[in-house]
């Protein structure tokens, strides 16, 4: 088979290699689509992977070709949860698999989806209905990450007839609460999409690219919900739009000290700061901002990965919403698919072109997809 193999930092090569063989409890999957994640850039060019040589790529989907343990899956299209939990640690035993203390991971610790074939445990496979496209399925992982942060901060649950309903344990959050999403990469834009779908009608978005504004407008956001930091001050924007109140919930999706400080500064008393962005460096907070956390009794939350394997886990939440948007004519999101965030598509052979765009930021992009 053909695969993009990372032999060392900056040394990624298209290689012909043997097709993997599934072990007991695994399936062989023919990959049909694999997204490039922002975390793939430092993994390939700066830090390397945990184990090399390795096939990167953890946002992927495909069709089961071989499986001795469950022949019913053969020929089925599946979404793939990339984290492989140990099932033995304290977190796994309480079903918090995303926080497993001894996990494996497709695309960073064992071979992933930048290849024609990959093996994955049966436990990690989510069978897909025909209504979900391959590209949407390859975006399940970032969709679930966005949903996990949203549901932790706002308590959104699945309601009757596959609709969403706020079920927050925080009495200060309602569908009218002022919510800020700062940082409109793939995760931030998906969060804006799912927030709108869940009925939150006072969402403000902070970004720095024309394409981000374009995608928000396509989702149904008004132009005045978007602050472009190239042309305006986001702090003034937030306080003006909230009439001096500040954000009831602030999603920080960048991971820089200045955006962390801004989040604390712009969050209202008794509000929530949800830290989503992976840190680009050490995080620092001024004394005045720390005082604000204390005096305004702010809640600081962290989020990691997504919940999987349960009747209302994040992956099934995503699947239910995709199904509702396509099959319910009264859906709040009938005309926008997460796949509409895909701005570039490349073949496996041309993966380097997508990586180069993301590395050098030579073009505006949101999600770059590899099609096989």
SVG drawing of the C-alpha trace seen along z (x, -y; Angstrom):
<svg xmlns="http://www.w3.org/2000/svg" viewBox="-40 -50 55 64">
<polyline fill="none" stroke="black" stroke-width="0.4" points="0.0,0.0 1.0,-3.7 1.5,-5.6 3.0,-8.9 5.6,-7.8 7.3,-10.1 10.8,-8.8 12.1,-11.7 11.4,-15.4 10.8,-17.0 11.3,-13.7 7.9,-12.7 7.9,-10.4 5.4,-8.8 6.4,-5.1 5.2,-1.8 4.9,0.5 3.1,3.7 -0.6,3.6 -1.2,4.1 -2.9,7.1 -5.5,6.7 -4.9,8.4 -7.8,10.0 -10.2,7.3 -9.2,5.1 -10.4,4.3 -8.6,3.5 -10.0,0.2 -9.6,-1.1 -9.1,-4.9 -11.3,-7.2 -10.6,-10.6 -8.2,-12.0 -8.1,-15.6 -4.9,-17.5 -5.0,-18.7 -3.2,-21.8 -1.3,-19.4 0.1,-17.5 2.3,-20.5 4.5,-20.5 4.4,-16.7 5.8,-16.5 8.1,-19.5 9.2,-20.4 8.8,-17.7 8.3,-14.5 5.9,-11.7 6.1,-9.6 7.2,-6.6 8.9,-6.9 8.8,-5.8 5.1,-6.4 2.1,-7.1 0.5,-10.3 -3.2,-11.4 -5.9,-11.0 -8.9,-12.6 -10.0,-9.9 -12.7,-7.6 -13.0,-4.5 -14.6,-1.2 -14.0,2.0 -12.4,4.6 -11.3,7.3 -12.5,8.3 -12.5,11.8 -14.2,10.8 -17.3,9.1 -18.0,10.0 -21.2,7.8 -18.8,4.8 -17.2,5.9 -18.2,3.4 -19.5,0.9 -18.3,-2.8 -17.1,-3.8 -16.0,-6.9 -12.8,-6.2 -12.2,-7.5 -8.4,-7.8 -7.6,-7.5 -7.1,-3.9 -7.7,-3.6 -6.0,-1.1 -9.3,-0.2 -7.5,0.3 -6.6,-3.1 -8.8,-5.0 -10.1,-7.3 -11.0,-4.4 -12.8,-2.6 -15.1,-5.7 -15.6,-5.9 -13.5,-9.0 -11.6,-7.4 -10.4,-10.7 -8.3,-11.1 -6.8,-7.6 -3.5,-7.6 -1.8,-5.0 -3.5,-5.5 -2.3,-4.7 -3.3,-7.0 -3.8,-6.5 -1.6,-8.9 0.8,-9.9 1.7,-6.8 0.7,-4.1 0.0,-4.3 -2.8,-6.5 -4.8,-7.6 -2.4,-9.1 -2.3,-5.7 -4.5,-3.5 -5.1,-1.1 -5.0,-1.3 -5.9,1.1 -8.0,-0.1 -9.7,1.6 -13.4,2.5 -14.2,0.6 -13.1,-2.6 -15.3,-2.2 -18.7,-4.0 -20.8,-2.7 -22.2,-5.4 -25.6,-6.0 -25.7,-6.7 -26.7,-10.3 -23.2,-11.1 -20.6,-11.7 -17.0,-10.5 -15.7,-14.0 -18.1,-14.7 -17.0,-11.4 -13.4,-12.4 -14.3,-15.6 -16.0,-13.7 -12.9,-14.1 -12.6,-17.9 -16.5,-18.2 -16.5,-16.1 -13.6,-18.1 -15.7,-21.3 -18.8,-19.7 -17.0,-18.4 -15.9,-21.9 -19.3,-23.3 -21.1,-20.7 -18.7,-20.9 -19.1,-24.7 -22.8,-24.9 -24.3,-21.6 -25.9,-21.0 -27.6,-17.6 -29.6,-15.6 -33.3,-16.4 -36.3,-14.6 -36.5,-13.9 -32.8,-14.5 -33.0,-18.2 -30.5,-20.0 -31.4,-21.5 -29.4,-23.5 -29.1,-21.5 -26.5,-23.6 -25.6,-23.0 -24.5,-26.7 -27.6,-28.8 -26.0,-31.8 -26.1,-30.3 -29.2,-30.3 -29.8,-30.5 -29.7,-34.3 -26.4,-34.4 -23.5,-36.3 -21.0,-33.8 -17.7,-34.6 -15.7,-32.2 -12.2,-33.6 -10.1,-31.9 -11.8,-30.7 -9.8,-27.8 -11.6,-24.5 -12.5,-24.0 -13.7,-27.5 -15.9,-27.6 -17.3,-24.2 -18.1,-25.4 -19.9,-28.4 -21.9,-26.0 -22.9,-23.8 -23.7,-26.7 -26.1,-28.1 -27.6,-24.7 -28.2,-24.4 -30.2,-27.6 -27.7,-30.1 -28.6,-33.3 -26.1,-35.8 -22.8,-34.4 -19.9,-36.8 -16.9,-35.5 -13.4,-36.9 -11.1,-36.1 -8.5,-37.5 -9.3,-36.2 -11.8,-37.0 -12.5,-33.3 -13.6,-33.0 -16.2,-35.8 -17.3,-34.2 -18.0,-30.8 -19.8,-32.5 -22.1,-34.3 -22.8,-31.0 -23.8,-29.5 -26.4,-32.2 -24.5,-34.6 -25.0,-38.3 -22.0,-40.4 -22.0,-42.4 -21.4,-39.2 -17.8,-39.0 -14.9,-41.1 -11.8,-41.1 -8.9,-41.9 -7.0,-43.3 -9.4,-46.2 -10.9,-46.5 -10.3,-46.0 -11.9,-42.8 -12.2,-44.0 -14.2,-47.1 -16.2,-45.0 -17.3,-42.5 -18.2,-45.2 -20.1,-47.2 -22.1,-44.2 -22.9,-43.1 -23.6,-46.7 -20.8,-46.6 -21.7,-43.2 -19.0,-41.0 -19.2,-37.4 -21.1,-34.9 -19.0,-32.2 -15.8,-32.8 -14.2,-30.0 -10.5,-30.6 -9.5,-28.6 -6.0,-30.0 -3.7,-29.0 -1.6,-32.2 -1.0,-34.2 -2.5,-37.4 -5.7,-35.6 -5.9,-33.9 -5.6,-37.3 -8.2,-38.8 -10.6,-36.0 -10.4,-36.7 -10.6,-40.4 -13.8,-40.1 -15.7,-37.6 -18.6,-38.8 -18.9,-38.3 -19.8,-34.6 -18.9,-33.8 -17.0,-30.9 -13.7,-30.8 -13.4,-27.6 -9.7,-27.0 -9.7,-25.1 -6.6,-26.1 -3.4,-24.0 -0.7,-26.3 1.8,-27.7 4.2,-28.5 4.2,-29.0 1.0,-30.7 1.3,-33.8 -1.4,-35.9 -1.0,-39.4 -1.7,-40.1 -4.7,-42.3 -6.3,-39.5 -5.7,-37.0 -7.5,-39.4 -10.4,-39.5 -10.7,-35.7 -11.0,-35.9 -13.2,-39.0 -15.6,-38.1 -15.7,-34.5 -15.0,-33.2 -15.1,-29.6 -12.1,-28.3 -12.6,-25.1 -10.3,-23.0 -11.3,-20.5 -9.4,-17.7 -10.3,-15.5 -13.9,-14.2 -16.1,-11.6 -16.7,-8.4 -18.7,-5.2 -22.0,-5.9 -25.6,-6.8 -25.0,-10.5 -21.2,-10.8 -19.9,-13.6 -19.4,-11.4 -23.0,-10.2 -24.2,-13.7 -22.4,-14.8 -23.9,-11.9 -27.4,-12.7 -27.0,-16.4 -25.7,-15.6 -28.6,-13.2 -31.1,-15.7 -29.9,-18.5 -30.3,-16.3 -33.5,-14.5 -35.5,-17.2 -36.8,-20.0 -37.2,-22.2 -33.6,-21.9 -31.8,-25.0 -28.9,-24.1 -30.3,-22.6 -28.0,-24.4 -24.6,-24.2 -22.5,-21.1 -19.3,-20.8 -17.7,-19.7 -18.4,-23.3 -15.4,-24.3 -13.1,-22.3 -11.2,-24.8 -8.6,-22.6 -8.6,-18.9 -5.4,-17.0 -4.5,-13.5 -2.3,-11.3 0.6,-12.0 0.1,-15.8 -0.2,-15.8 2.9,-17.9 1.1,-20.8 -1.6,-20.9 1.0,-20.7 3.0,-23.5 -0.1,-25.8 -0.7,-25.2 3.0,-25.5 3.6,-28.8 0.1,-30.1 0.5,-31.0 -3.2,-30.9 -6.4,-31.4 -7.7,-28.0 -9.9,-26.3 -9.9,-22.5 -7.6,-20.8 -8.7,-17.3 -6.8,-14.4 -8.9,-12.2 -8.0,-8.7"/>
</svg>
